[in-house]
Structure formats: C-alpha cells, structure tokens
Amino acid sequence: MQIQFNVFGSPTETNIHLRRRNALTQKELKFPLGSKIRIELSGQGNGTLTFRKRYHLMEEPPNTCRNFHLSVTVKGKVEFKRLDDYNEVDELLNEYEPLPADSPIGPIGWYDLRSRRKRDVPDPPNHQAIYYEICYWRDGEGDAVQLQTGMAIVDITLLSGLEPDLVHLDQLKNGVDRYIDHYDFKDGRVLLYLETVREEKECVVFSTKQIVPMGMVQPAIATLYDFYNPSVRCTVSYSIPERNAMISKLCDNEVCICAEGACPQINHALTNEMNGSARIDFACYSPIVDYAYRVRVVNITTAGSFDNYQASITELFKMSNKDDGVKVSDVRHFLIQKSCQFQLKEGDEYLVMGQDGTTSDGDGKMQYLFDAKSWVEAIPSEDICKLRKYRSSCKNLKDSMNDLLNLGCQI
C-alpha cells in the first residue's frame, strides 16, 4: 500500500510504502497546526491512520489514565553541571543533531539500530549506568472500554543526555523469557513493543548511559497505548529522583519558552551596593529591557512548577511593545520557577524590569517570566524612607524612577 501526504501550499510530499515486513512499525509524521493535509492512497491492504494533537498545561492534571496504567522510575547516580556550566552543556548537546521525527531511515540504518553490539558503543569507566524501570498493567475486563488482546507500545522520551544500552534491550527481546517483542530507538525515544498488557503489574528494566552531564534537567513523558486502538492510552511525566515531574515550560498555543534557566535576584535599594546608575544601566544598556513597571503584589498562587505573583501596576516607566494595552491599575501575572530562592511579599511594592512575555494568562493578557535578565527591586515604605540613614538611598531610587519616566533611555 502506498500513502502520500501533502500539505496544501507546500511542494514537499511524504510517501510511505507499507509492506508486510514493516506493517507493525508505526510511522510518525508532524504537520503545522491548522494545516490542510491531502492524503492519497494506492495499492491494496488495510491500515490505521491516527491523528493526535498535543498541547501543554501549566499544571500537572489529575490521573487521566483509564484502562491502562504506567509508571516510570529512574534509578542510579546522575551527574550534574553547575549553573555556570550551562553553555558548555549546550555546546556538547549541539554536537549531536537528531534526525527529524518524520525522516525515513533506510534498510542499512534500521539494520544498524537493531544489530549494534556493545563493542560498537564505547563505555568509558566514568560513565555509570542509569536504570529505567517501566511498569505497566491494565484494569479488569469489567470496564466500559473494550480492550484488544494484541500488541501494545510503550513510547518513552528519555531524559536529555541519556542513551539506552542497546545490548540490554537486545537481551530483553531475545532472552528466554522474551520480555518485549521488539524495540526501536530514534531521536531520544525508546519504543518497547509488548505482546499484551495484563491485569497483573509487570515491569521491565533497561540501562542507559549518560553521554553528557545534565544541566537544565527537563522532565520527560512516557505513553502506553494499545497498538490497534491508540485512544486507549496512559501518559505520565517523570524525572530523576527528587525533581518535579512537571516540565518547567510556559506555553501558549504553539509558542513555548524554557523556564529552567538561571534565577533572578531581588535588589535592595537600601544597600550600599546600589549605585546611582545601576538601574539606568540595566534598563538601557545591558541587557536592555522591554518593560519597566512599579507594581504592588495583590495575590500569590502556585501553578505547576511556578510561583505566580499577581501584581497591580501603579506606575508605568517603560511600556511593553507587545503589551501596549497595559495601563495603571491593570493586573499582570509575573511567574518564577519554584526552585528559585525568591519570594515577594503580598502588599509590598517593587520596581520590575525585564523582557516581554511570550505567553498569556487565562484572560489573554501577557504574563511575564522573572529570570536572570529581570530586575526586581523592593521599594521601601514611606516610613522607612523618613529615617535619616535611608534618605539618600530612597532619593536615589526616586530619582532613577523619575529619569526612566521622563527621560527614558535618552539620558
């Protein structure tokens, strides 16, 4: 059977040729959201075409697994990089360029994936094994959804910096007990093909190797689904021990930003380190900010991996280009990852400056992320500024805010 996919307006076509030898291997294609897709079929045979739309949540939802159940546990010692080594980790990761998820692999490539042996994979003595324990089971026969008795697949996205030990996976496939029917590894994902999923909880364990030390650890997901009825599935997120399994991303439709970077620091106007030009330098020269507001924190909540500060804007020094409708007394959301040692107080005022947000809150208003390129400074109360030893510092802060308001970055 020949299947041809084409996105309207695009000259690129994707062709899939289904034969007996690859009939049980699923092929994943990705298309831009909202695209009109033309599908042409030729030849003989029956097949299953499944469409899936992926979206992102701020908070981890309650257990949505029905009929199927899955757990992923990572065991072993994981090596981490210090925060100041993030750039080095990025350089190491960039040296490996994974194939796109929809790129075909030729016969030689598949043979290499399935027949590689330990002698082909260097195993330096300082690379310790990290083990994945995958457990799966299903509900009893009395449930509403009729389950097929055939094959199921566990699709595991590995944590960044890890690769599976293919020799270990071969042992699971070819051993006497034959724990899995088949496996595939491509683009950081391991697919385990299971003969069936029983009511009794079953577990398989395979080892992975850490290629590079982890810096900004992003949790990953794993999905168990019925091969013949993919709507029967269970998806879970996981991470290394003692790490939040909800990925620290802020997403809005198709736009996502990673929020696992360095944390901001709260600046204090009353310290001796705060010189007269520090605020102007930050706003106008390095790193150059998109917005500058005086805000009062009115509410503090949590959302997934973030602390969410809802703040009323009391003064506008520099208005965001993308949030041009913002005005005094409007409320905006300012988020920071929970892992940061950072806490604002409800009712207090702050001078906040930073980069435009790329996501929106529930009302469609821009929300901002506090990171290393953000300026957050506590504004002392009037009573404190009346004290003799703080008068000069308070005046310096007030002059800086007036300069931003009246002169902007032309000073």
C-alpha positions as CSV (number, residue, x, y, z in Angstrom):
1,M,0.0,0.0,0.0
2,Q,1.3,3.5,-1.0
3,I,0.3,6.5,1.1
4,Q,1.2,10.0,0.0
5,F,0.9,13.1,2.3
6,N,1.0,16.7,1.2
7,V,0.3,19.9,3.0
8,F,-1.6,22.4,0.8
9,G,0.7,25.2,-0.3
10,S,3.8,23.2,0.3
11,P,5.8,21.5,-2.5
12,T,7.1,18.8,-0.1
13,E,5.5,15.4,-0.2
14,T,5.9,12.5,2.2
15,N,5.5,8.9,0.9
16,I,5.1,5.8,3.0
17,H,5.2,2.3,1.4
18,L,3.6,-0.3,3.7
19,R,4.8,-3.8,3.2
20,R,4.4,-7.0,5.2
21,R,7.8,-6.6,6.8
22,N,7.1,-3.1,8.2
23,A,3.3,-3.4,8.7
24,L,3.7,-3.4,12.5
25,T,6.1,-0.4,12.7
26,Q,4.3,2.9,13.3
27,K,5.4,5.9,11.3
28,E,5.0,9.4,12.9
29,L,4.6,12.5,10.8
30,K,4.4,16.1,12.1
31,F,2.5,18.9,10.5
32,P,2.0,22.5,11.4
33,L,-1.1,23.2,13.5
34,G,-4.1,24.1,11.3
35,S,-2.6,22.7,8.1
36,K,-4.8,21.2,5.4
37,I,-3.5,17.8,4.6
38,R,-4.1,15.9,1.4
39,I,-3.8,12.1,1.6
40,E,-3.7,9.8,-1.4
41,L,-3.9,6.0,-1.2
42,S,-3.0,3.4,-3.8
43,G,-2.4,-0.3,-3.8
44,Q,-4.2,-2.9,-1.7
45,G,-4.5,-3.5,2.0
46,N,-5.9,-2.1,5.3
47,G,-4.2,0.3,7.6
48,T,-4.9,2.6,10.6
49,L,-4.4,6.4,10.4
50,T,-4.4,8.2,13.8
51,F,-4.3,12.0,14.3
52,R,-3.0,13.4,17.6
53,K,-3.0,17.0,18.8
54,R,-0.5,17.8,21.5
55,Y,-0.9,20.8,23.9
56,H,0.8,22.0,27.1
57,L,-0.5,22.6,30.6
58,M,0.8,24.8,33.3
59,E,-0.2,22.3,36.0
60,E,0.0,18.6,36.0
61,P,-3.5,17.2,35.6
62,P,-5.0,14.6,37.9
63,N,-4.6,11.0,36.8
64,T,-6.2,10.6,33.4
65,C,-5.2,7.0,32.7
66,R,-8.1,4.7,32.1
67,N,-7.8,1.0,31.5
68,F,-4.0,1.3,31.0
69,H,-1.6,2.2,33.8
70,L,2.1,3.1,33.5
71,S,4.9,4.1,35.8
72,V,8.5,5.1,35.0
73,T,11.2,5.2,37.6
74,V,14.8,6.3,37.0
75,K,17.4,4.9,39.3
76,G,21.1,5.5,39.6
77,K,23.6,8.3,40.1
78,V,23.1,11.2,37.7
79,E,26.0,13.7,37.1
80,F,25.0,17.4,37.0
81,K,26.7,20.5,35.7
82,R,26.9,23.7,37.8
83,L,24.7,26.6,36.7
84,D,27.7,28.4,35.3
85,D,28.5,25.4,33.0
86,Y,25.1,25.6,31.1
87,N,26.8,27.0,28.0
88,E,29.2,24.1,27.9
89,V,26.4,21.6,28.2
90,D,24.6,23.3,25.3
91,E,27.7,23.1,23.2
92,L,28.0,19.4,23.9
93,L,24.3,18.7,23.1
94,N,24.5,20.7,19.9
95,E,27.2,18.4,18.6
96,Y,24.5,15.7,18.3
97,E,21.9,16.5,15.7
98,P,19.0,14.1,15.9
99,L,17.0,13.3,12.8
100,P,13.6,14.9,12.5
101,A,10.8,12.6,13.8
102,D,9.4,12.2,10.3
103,S,12.6,11.5,8.4
104,P,12.8,8.0,7.0
105,I,15.6,5.5,7.8
106,G,16.9,3.2,5.2
107,P,17.4,-0.5,5.5
108,I,21.1,-0.1,6.4
109,G,20.1,2.3,9.2
110,W,17.5,0.0,10.6
111,Y,19.9,-2.9,10.5
112,D,22.5,-0.8,12.4
113,L,19.9,0.2,15.0
114,R,18.8,-3.4,15.6
115,S,22.0,-5.3,15.4
116,R,24.5,-3.0,17.1
117,R,26.6,-4.7,19.8
118,K,28.4,-3.5,22.9
119,R,31.8,-3.4,21.1
120,D,30.3,-0.7,18.9
121,V,29.5,1.6,21.8
122,P,32.4,2.9,23.8
123,D,31.8,2.5,27.6
124,P,34.2,4.8,29.5
125,P,34.7,3.7,33.1
126,N,33.4,7.0,34.4
127,H,30.0,6.5,32.7
128,Q,27.8,4.8,35.3
129,A,24.6,3.1,34.3
130,I,21.3,4.7,34.9
131,Y,18.4,2.3,35.0
132,Y,14.8,2.8,33.8
133,E,12.1,0.6,35.4
134,I,9.0,0.5,33.3
135,C,5.9,-1.0,34.9
136,Y,2.5,-1.5,33.2
137,W,-0.8,-3.1,33.8
138,R,-4.5,-2.7,32.9
139,D,-7.9,-2.7,34.6
140,G,-10.1,-5.7,34.8
141,E,-12.4,-6.9,32.0
142,G,-15.4,-5.3,33.6
143,D,-14.5,-1.8,32.4
144,A,-16.5,0.0,29.7
145,V,-13.8,0.3,27.1
146,Q,-13.2,-3.0,25.2
147,L,-9.5,-3.7,25.1
148,Q,-7.8,-5.5,22.2
149,T,-5.8,-8.5,23.2
150,G,-3.0,-7.7,20.8
151,M,0.1,-5.6,20.9
152,A,0.7,-2.5,23.0
153,I,3.5,0.0,22.8
154,V,5.4,2.0,25.5
155,D,6.8,5.2,24.0
156,I,9.5,6.7,26.3
157,T,11.1,10.0,25.7
158,L,14.5,9.7,27.5
159,L,15.9,12.5,29.7
160,S,18.3,14.7,28.0
161,G,21.9,13.5,27.9
162,L,20.9,9.8,28.1
163,E,21.2,6.9,25.6
164,P,19.9,3.4,26.1
165,D,22.2,0.4,26.3
166,L,21.2,-1.5,23.1
167,V,22.8,-4.7,24.4
168,H,20.4,-4.7,27.4
169,L,17.4,-4.1,25.2
170,D,18.5,-7.0,22.9
171,Q,18.6,-9.2,26.0
172,L,15.0,-8.2,26.8
173,K,13.9,-9.1,23.3
174,N,16.0,-12.2,22.7
175,G,16.2,-13.8,26.1
176,V,14.4,-16.9,27.2
177,D,11.6,-15.0,28.9
178,R,11.3,-12.6,26.0
179,Y,10.0,-9.6,28.0
180,I,9.4,-7.5,24.9
181,D,8.7,-8.4,21.3
182,H,10.7,-5.7,19.7
183,Y,12.2,-2.2,20.3
184,D,13.2,0.9,18.4
185,F,15.4,3.8,19.4
186,K,15.4,7.1,17.5
187,D,15.7,10.8,18.3
188,G,16.0,10.2,22.0
189,R,12.9,8.0,22.2
190,V,12.7,4.3,23.1
191,L,9.7,2.3,21.8
192,L,9.0,-1.0,23.5
193,Y,6.6,-3.4,21.7
194,L,4.7,-5.6,24.1
195,E,2.8,-8.8,23.2
196,T,0.0,-7.7,25.5
197,V,-0.8,-5.9,28.8
198,R,-2.2,-8.0,31.6
199,E,-4.1,-7.2,34.7
200,E,-1.1,-8.2,36.8
201,K,1.6,-5.5,37.1
202,E,4.6,-6.3,35.0
203,C,7.9,-4.5,34.9
204,V,10.9,-4.4,32.6
205,V,14.3,-2.7,33.4
206,F,16.9,-1.5,31.0
207,S,20.0,0.5,31.4
208,T,21.0,3.8,29.9
209,K,24.3,5.7,29.7
210,Q,24.9,9.3,30.4
211,I,26.6,10.9,27.4
212,V,26.9,14.4,28.9
213,P,26.3,15.7,32.4
214,M,22.9,17.2,32.9
215,G,22.5,20.9,33.4
216,M,18.9,22.2,32.9
217,V,17.1,19.0,33.5
218,Q,13.8,18.9,31.6
219,P,11.4,16.1,32.7
220,A,10.1,13.8,30.0
221,I,6.9,11.9,29.2
222,A,6.1,8.2,28.5
223,T,3.0,6.8,26.9
224,L,1.5,3.3,26.9
225,Y,-1.2,2.7,24.3
226,D,-3.0,-0.2,22.5
227,F,-1.5,-0.7,19.1
228,Y,-4.9,-1.4,17.5
229,N,-6.8,1.2,19.5
230,P,-4.5,4.2,20.3
231,S,-7.2,6.1,22.1
232,V,-6.8,3.6,24.9
233,R,-3.6,5.1,26.5
234,C,-1.9,6.3,29.6
235,T,0.6,9.2,29.6
236,V,2.8,10.0,32.5
237,S,5.6,12.5,33.1
238,Y,8.7,11.6,35.0
239,S,12.0,13.0,36.1
240,I,15.1,12.0,38.1
241,P,14.5,11.4,41.8
242,E,13.6,14.4,43.9
243,R,12.9,16.5,40.8
244,N,9.5,17.9,39.8
245,A,8.0,15.7,37.1
246,M,6.1,18.7,35.5
247,I,8.2,20.3,32.9
248,S,9.2,24.0,33.6
249,K,7.8,25.4,30.4
250,L,5.5,28.3,29.7
251,C,3.4,27.6,26.6
252,D,0.8,29.5,24.7
253,N,-0.6,27.6,21.7
254,E,2.4,26.6,19.7
255,V,4.8,29.0,21.5
256,C,6.8,27.6,24.4
257,I,9.7,29.0,26.3
258,C,12.0,27.1,28.5
259,A,11.9,28.3,32.2
260,E,14.7,26.2,33.6
261,G,17.4,28.9,33.4
262,A,19.2,31.0,36.0
263,C,17.1,32.7,38.7
264,P,16.8,36.5,39.3
265,Q,17.9,38.3,42.4
266,I,16.0,40.7,44.5
267,N,17.7,44.1,44.6
268,H,17.5,46.2,47.7
269,A,17.5,50.0,47.4
270,L,18.9,50.4,50.9
271,T,22.2,48.6,50.4
272,N,25.5,50.3,49.7
273,E,26.0,48.3,46.5
274,M,23.2,50.1,44.7
275,N,24.9,53.0,42.9
276,G,23.1,55.8,41.1
277,S,23.4,54.5,37.6
278,A,22.8,50.8,38.2
279,R,19.1,50.9,37.3
280,I,19.5,53.0,34.2
281,D,22.4,50.9,33.0
282,F,20.3,47.7,33.4
283,A,17.3,49.2,31.6
284,C,19.1,51.0,28.7
285,Y,22.5,49.3,28.1
286,S,22.8,45.8,29.4
287,P,20.7,43.8,29.0
288,I,18.2,46.5,27.7
289,V,14.6,45.8,29.0
290,D,11.3,45.8,27.2
291,Y,9.2,47.0,30.1
292,A,9.7,48.8,33.4
293,Y,6.8,49.0,36.0
294,R,6.2,49.9,39.5
295,V,3.9,47.2,40.9
296,R,2.1,46.1,44.1
297,V,1.7,42.4,44.7
298,V,-2.0,41.7,45.3
299,N,-2.1,37.9,45.3
300,I,0.3,34.9,45.3
301,T,-0.6,31.5,44.0
302,T,1.1,28.5,42.5
303,A,0.7,27.0,39.1
304,G,2.6,23.7,38.4
305,S,6.3,24.4,38.6
306,F,5.8,28.2,39.1
307,D,5.0,30.7,41.8
308,N,2.5,33.1,40.3
309,Y,2.6,36.7,41.5
310,Q,-0.4,38.8,40.5
311,A,0.5,42.4,40.7
312,S,-1.3,45.7,40.1
313,I,0.7,48.2,38.1
314,T,0.9,51.5,40.0
315,E,3.3,53.3,37.6
316,L,4.5,52.8,34.0
317,F,8.1,53.8,33.3
318,K,8.6,51.9,30.0
319,M,5.6,50.3,28.3
320,S,6.0,46.9,26.7
321,N,5.8,46.9,22.9
322,K,3.7,43.7,22.9
323,D,1.5,44.6,25.8
324,D,0.6,48.0,24.5
325,G,-2.8,48.0,26.2
326,V,-1.4,47.9,29.7
327,K,-2.3,50.9,31.9
328,V,-2.1,51.9,35.6
329,S,-4.2,49.7,37.9
330,D,-4.1,46.8,35.5
331,V,-3.2,43.4,37.0
332,R,-0.5,41.3,35.3
333,H,0.9,37.9,36.2
334,F,4.7,37.5,37.0
335,L,5.9,34.0,37.2
336,I,9.1,32.4,38.6
337,Q,10.1,28.7,38.9
338,K,9.6,27.3,42.4
339,S,13.2,26.1,42.5
340,C,14.5,29.7,42.8
341,Q,15.2,31.1,46.2
342,F,13.0,34.1,45.5
343,Q,10.0,35.4,47.4
344,L,7.9,38.6,47.1
345,K,5.5,39.7,49.8
346,E,1.9,40.4,49.3
347,G,1.1,44.1,49.7
348,D,4.7,45.3,49.0
349,E,5.8,47.4,46.1
350,Y,8.5,46.6,43.6
351,L,10.3,48.0,40.7
352,V,10.3,45.3,38.0
353,M,12.1,45.4,34.6
354,G,12.7,42.7,32.0
355,Q,11.9,41.1,28.7
356,D,8.4,40.8,27.1
357,G,6.5,37.7,27.9
358,T,5.6,35.3,25.1
359,T,2.6,33.6,26.8
360,S,-0.8,34.8,28.0
361,D,-2.8,34.3,31.1
362,G,-6.4,33.0,31.3
363,D,-7.8,36.4,30.2
364,G,-5.5,36.6,27.2
365,K,-3.2,39.2,28.9
366,M,0.6,39.0,28.6
367,Q,2.3,37.2,31.5
368,Y,5.9,37.8,32.4
369,L,8.6,35.4,33.5
370,F,11.2,36.5,36.0
371,D,14.7,35.2,35.0
372,A,18.3,36.3,35.1
373,K,17.5,39.2,32.7
374,S,14.9,40.6,35.1
375,W,15.3,43.4,37.6
376,V,13.2,43.1,40.8
377,E,13.8,45.7,43.5
378,A,11.8,46.1,46.7
379,I,10.6,49.7,47.1
380,P,10.9,50.8,50.8
381,S,7.8,52.2,52.5
382,E,7.5,55.9,53.2
383,D,8.1,55.3,56.9
384,I,11.4,53.7,56.3
385,C,12.5,56.4,53.8
386,K,11.9,59.0,56.5
387,L,14.7,57.6,58.6
388,R,17.9,59.6,58.3
389,K,20.2,56.8,57.3
390,Y,17.9,55.8,54.4
391,R,17.0,59.2,53.0
392,S,19.9,59.2,50.5
393,S,19.1,55.7,49.2
394,C,15.4,56.4,48.8
395,K,16.1,59.7,47.0
396,N,18.5,57.8,44.6
397,L,15.7,55.3,43.9
398,K,13.1,58.0,43.3
399,D,15.4,60.0,41.0
400,S,16.1,56.8,38.9
401,M,12.4,56.1,38.5
402,N,11.7,59.8,37.6
403,D,14.5,59.6,35.0
404,L,13.1,56.5,33.5
405,L,9.6,58.1,33.4
406,N,10.6,61.5,32.0
407,L,13.8,60.9,30.0
408,G,13.7,57.2,29.3
409,C,16.9,55.8,27.7
410,Q,17.9,59.2,26.2
411,I,19.8,60.2,29.3
